[in-house]
Amino acid sequence: GSNSLHIAACKSTKGVQMLQFLIKNYNGNIKEIINQKDYINGCTPLEYAYIDYVGNAVKEDIEKLLIKYGGKRSFELCDSHITL
């Protein structure tokens, strides 16, 4: 399943405070969960931030915050890249 960062990235509508709280208070290395893929469709918290993204300034702030802490989209986590 998804972790708390997935939910906060998707559901936050008024600001980044909840996501910031979860990141700062995570008891461990945030890099371990910042790019965790969910089991349903393999999406990371950053990809969850794109849900209902159009016209939502908060989602842009969420995206910036996740990227600041190393957040990536699932295709960016692939070890192999196709070069043409």
Disulfide bonds with the S-S distance in Angstrom:
none
